[in-house]
């Protein structure tokens, strides 16, 4: 066993290690938690999924795990051999709840061989007003893993520490009242009669004047007469714009089943709280109203796990937005919260989780399409803010889906990494190109005309290619 001073390092002679954060518990001693950040080039996480802590105890690939706490100790396990090649460092962090690290006696870090339990190194730390700490790090040098004693504190807390490493920190959005755009806070009790939904239409991209009537005509959708007048007006104009975009691409009058998939991972919280996701749903409802023969949309939400939402019926759009456009009840640094009063059909968003697992929801949508065949093609509108890391699994699902009557249109919200999705347009070895992708920095600023043109530009050519290949009848 080696006792290290601050800044010292040593090679790690084990392929898997336990990292035990220890202290002397007692009256008035703050609660202490261990966590880990998996860092790629530039010292940044690849996505919020690279943060392992009490609310997200296992990394997506299982290489880092939060093993749990006992009095005076909290343990992480790091399988160094299982870390992806792009992970260059694992920052070993700690947070103090209810006080500072200066109030935590006997603070230390022990590095153990996970297989034998033998102690490799010990680092004794001292602190002052800090509420978050990087106690040490595991890092690669010339293909060899090493450990460094760091001992760097953050008075700004775990949120400040995580932000420095690229984690998106969005606590639960504050309660909001009409007429602010976007979904209200989760409902705690049924309302006798919902008020008309305030408009989530973006301020910077108002609904444009009606385009010239398209040759294919605009479809009327059952139930849209029940919508509030302002929403009904926006829907009518947007349906015309969808029809114009289809006509531009030689697909006037085409019919398709529309499926909507909404990312609800932790980094999406700000887009939900400011009404961006609600606005997206309303704009996509116009696509379904024009394309889908019954105007109903099958919908999913996902993060660590997928969840099927109740079908979106155009006439019920205001209530659907209120009940189902929601992020998880698991904040980034807060403890797991109890379920709030869920209304019939609502998903317990705690079960959806926190990180990005696109391949799971893709597989579930594929299974639904196979189990519920229709005579028309299916268009999946898939919205995500990135952080894609399951590249091999996603590619496998979408390659296998080439022979299915489904076109997958992915829309990236923001500038995060979208991994394999960005490469599908140039990916060889498929009979038809069944995937479209584009990213936009701020979808609220994108006009309806441009959004629908980009959204529908590849779908008509796919339908033609899929028919020639015998995928569509």
N, C-alpha and C positions, 0 to 999 in steps of 0.2 A: 504494500500500500504506500502511495506517495501523497504527501501533503503539499498542496500547491499554494503559491502566493498569487495575488492578482496579476494577470498578464502572462503567467507561466503556461506552458503547454507540454503535452506528451503524446506519443503514439497510443492508439487504442488497440490492444492485443486481443480483441474479441469481435465477432461478427454481429453480435447483438448485445446491447447493454441496457441495464436499468439505471435510471437517473432518479435518485431519491433526494428530494428537497426536505430538509429537516429543520426543526426548531424546538424550543422548550415551551409547551403549551401551559396556560395558566390563566387566572382571572385577569381580565383587561387586555389579554394578548389578542391582536386582530386575527381573523380567520385568514389563512394563507392557502393559495392555490398554485399549482404548477401548470405550465402550458408549454407548447412548443410551436415554433414557426419554421416551416420548410422553405428555404430560400434558394432561389435560382440565381442566375447571373445578375449582377448589379445589386445583390442583397435584398431582392424583393420577392414576395410570394407570387406564384403564378395565378392564384385565385384565392378567394376567401376559404376554399376547401383546404388550403395549406396551413390552416390554423387548427391545432389540436388542443382542446381544453374541455372543461366539464360539460359544456353544452354540445360539443362535437368531439366525442372521446376517441374516435378512430379515424385515421386518415383514410382516404378513398382506397388506397392500395394496401392498407393494413400495416404499413411499415412503421408507423408511429402510433402508439396507443397511450391513452391516459388510464392508468391502472386503478386509480382511486386513492382515497385518503384514509388514514387512520390518525389517531391523536399524535400530533407532532411530526407527521410525515405525509408527503404526497408524492406519488411515484409515476414516472413516465417510462415507457419501454420503447427503445429505438432499435429496429432491425436494420443495421447499416447495410447488410447485403441486399436488402429488398428495396432500398431507396432508388428511385429513378436516376439515370445518369445526369439529368439536368439539375438535380438537387445538389447544390454545392455546400450548403451549410444547414445545420439544424440549430436554431437559437433556442436555448433552454431558459424559459422565462418564469416569472412568478408575479403574483399580485396579492396585495393585502387589502382585505375588506374590513372596514370599521376602524381603521387606524393606519399608521405608517410602519415601514419596516424598522424604523428606529425603536419601535415598541415591541419588536419581535426578538426575544433573547435566543442566543445560540443558533443563529441562522447559518446553515451550511448546506453544501451540496456533496453528495456521495455518488461516484460513478462505479457501478458494479458490472461484472461479467454476468449477463442474464442467465447463462447456462449453469455456471458453477456457484454463483453468488459471491465470488471472491471480489474484494474491494480493489479497484484499480487506482482510484484517486479520491482525495477529499479536498474540498475548498471551503474554508471558513470565511464568512463575509461579515462586514459591518455596514450599517446604513444609518440614514438620518430621516429626513422628511419624505422620502420617496414612498410611493404607493405601488410602484411596479419596478421590476428588476429583470435585467438579463444576467442570470447568474453564471452561465457558461455557454459554450458552443461546441458542437461537433462539426468538423470541417475536413474537406478532402485536400490533400496535397500530394501530387504525383501518384495518384491512385491509392494513397494510404489515408485512412481516417485518423484524425487527431482530435484531442480535446484541449480547449483553452479555457482557463479561468478568467471570466470577464468582470463581473461585479459592477455593472453599470446600472444606476438607478434612474427612474423617471418620476418626477413630481407630478406629471400630468396623468399618471395612472396607466392602467393597461390599455385604455383606448388610445392614449398618446403614443405609447410604445408600439402598438399594432399599426397605427397610422404611418409611423415612420418606416415600417416594413412593407407597406402597400396594401394593408387590409382596409376595406371599406367599412367605416364605422357609422352605422345608422341605427340609433336607438329607436324604440317604438315611436311612431309618429304621434305628435300631440293631438288631442281631440280637436276637431274642426267642426264648424257649423256652416250651414248653407248661408249664402249662395256660393261658397268657395267650390271650385271644380274638384271632381274626384270623389272617391267613395268615402262615406262617413266612417267613424270608428265602428268596430264590431258591435252588433246589436246585442243588448243584454236581455231584452224582453220583446215579444212580438208587438208591433204597432197595429192599432186597429185598421188603419188605412194609410199606406205610404204616401207621403207628399211627392209631388213631381220631382224627378231627379234633376239637380242643378246641372247645367251644361258643363261637360268636361272638355268642350271644344277649345283647342289651344288659342291663346290670345294672339300670339304672333303669327298664326296661320289661319285666319278666319275662313269660313266656308266660302268658296268662290261663287260668283254668279253662275247660274245654270249654263252648262255648255250646250251647244246645238244638239237637238234631239238625235240620237244615234239611229242608224238604220235598223238595228236589232230590236229597238224598243225597250222600254223600262217596265219591269214586272211589278205588279202589285203583290204584296205579301200579306197573307192572312194575319190579322191582329194589329197591323201597323196603325189602323185608325184609333187604337186605344192609347197610342203614345201621346205624351204632352205635345202641344202644338209646336214648340220650338224644336224638339227632338224629331218630330215628324217632318218638319221642313228640312232639317239637315239631312235626314235619311233620304228624302226624295232627291235632293241635289246630288248627294253622294252616289246614289244608285245610277243616276244619269252619267256621272263621271266614270263609274265602273264600266258602264256599257260603252262609253266612248273609248276607254282604254282597251277593252276587248276588241272593238271594231278596228282600232288601229293595228292590232296584231292578227287580223283576219279570223277572229273567233266570235263574231257577233251572234248573239242568241244561244251561246253554248250553255249547257247545264252541267252542274257538278255538285257533289256533296262537299261541304266545307267543314273542316275540323280545325278548332282553335286550340293552341297550346301556349300556356303562359308560364314563364319562369317565375318562381316565387322564392328563389334562393336569397340568402341574407343581403347580398349586395344590391338587390332590387328594391329594398325598402323605400329609398328616396323616390323612386319612380312611381311607386304606389301612393306614397303619402302626398305627393304634389299633383296627383290626378292624371299622370301620363298614361298609366296602364288603363284607367277607365276610359280615357280618350281613344286609346288604341282599340279597345273592345267595341266602342260605339262605331268607330270607322270600319272595323272589320264586319260589323253587323250589316253594313251596307253591301259588302262583297257577298255575304251569304244571301241577303235579300234579293240580289240581282242574279246570282249564280245558282243557288240551291232551289230545287223545285218546291220544297215545303218551307223554305226560309228558316229551318231549324239548324242550329249549330251544335255538334257534339264538341265538348270542351274538356280539357285537362289542365291541371296545374301540377308543378313539379319542383322539387329541389333534391334532397337526398332520396326521396321516394315520389312516385307519381300518384295522383289522385284524380279520379274521374269526377268532374263537376256535373251538376244537372244540365240538361240540354238548354241552350240559350234559344228561347222562342222570341221572335222579334217583338211581339206585342208586350212581352214581359221584360223588356230591356231595362227600364229603370230599376225594377225590383231585383233583377238578376245582378246588376252592377252593385247594388247595395249589399246583397247577401254574399256574393261569391268572388268579387275582386278584392282579394285579401292576401296579405303576407302572413308569415308564421307568427305565432305567439311566443316565439323563443328569441329574445333579444340577444345581441352578440355577447354581451358580458353579464347580463342578468341571469339568475338561476332559472331553471325550467319553470314556467308559470303554470298554474292550474288552468284547466279549460274554462273559458268563459261560457256564458249561456249560449249554447248553440241552438239555432233554429232548425226545423226539419229540412234536411237536404244539405245543410252546411257541413263542410269538411273541418275536422279538428286539425288546424294547420300545424300543430306541434308534431303531428305524425308525418307531415310532409318533410319537415327537417330544414336544413340550412344550406347544404352545399350543392354543387352542380353534378347531377347524374343524368345527363340527357339520354343516354342509351336505354335507360329503364323505361322512360315515357315513350320513346320511339318504339320499343318492343311492344308496349301495351297498346299503343295506337294501331300498330300492325296487326296484332291479335284481334282487335275489335273489327278492323276492316275485313279480315278473313272470315270472322264469325258473322258479319252482317254485310254480305255482298249486295251491291246495287248495280243497276244497269248503266250508271254514268261514272265517269272518273271521280276520284277524290282529290281535293286540294287541301293540304295541311298547311296552315299558317302558324308558324312557330316563332315566338318572340322570346329573346334572351339577351341579357346584357353581357354575355361572354363568360370568361373563366373556364372555358372548355378544356378538359384535361383527359377525358376518357377517349382519346382519339382512336385507338385501335378498335374499341368496342363500338363506337359510333359508326366508324367506317364499315365494320362488319355488318351491322344492322342495315345500313342504307344500301350497301352492295347487294345484300340478300333481298332487299325490297325492290330491286330493279324490275323483277318479273311480276310485281304487283301493280294494280291499277291506281297508283297513288303518286302524286307529285308533291314533294316536300319543299316548301318555300320558307327558308329561314331568314329572319330579319334580326340583325344585330343592333342593339341599342347601346350606343356609346363606343368607346375605343378599346375595350378589353380584348384579350386574345380569344379568337373564335376557332383556333385550331384547325382540325381537318375540314370543317365546314367551308373555310375559305378556299380549299384546294379542290373541291368536288367538280367545279366547272372544267378543270383541266385534267381530271383524273381519268386515266384510260382503263380499259378492261370491262366496260359496261356496254350492254347493247343499246341503251338509251341513257341520256342524261336526266336522271330523275330527281335532281336536287338543284334548287336555286338559292342563292345567297346574296344579300347586300347588307351593308352596315350603314347606319346614319348616326351622326353625332348627337343630334337633338331632333327626335321625330316630331316633337310639338311644332317645330319651325318648318316642317315639310308640308307643302300644300297638298290638298287631296289629289289634285291632278298628277303631281309628281309621284306621290306615294302609290297610287293605283297603277300608274304606268310602270313603275319599278316592280311592284308586287306581282303584276300579271304579265310581264314581258315574256317570260320563259314558259309559262303554263300552256299557251296555245301550241307552241312548237313541240312541246313534249307530247301533247295529245295526238298530234299528227304522227310523230315518230313512234309512239306506243301503238297506234293503230296499225302502222305498217309492219311493226314487229310482232303483231298478234297479241300484244299485252292487253289492249283494249279491243272490244268488239265493235 
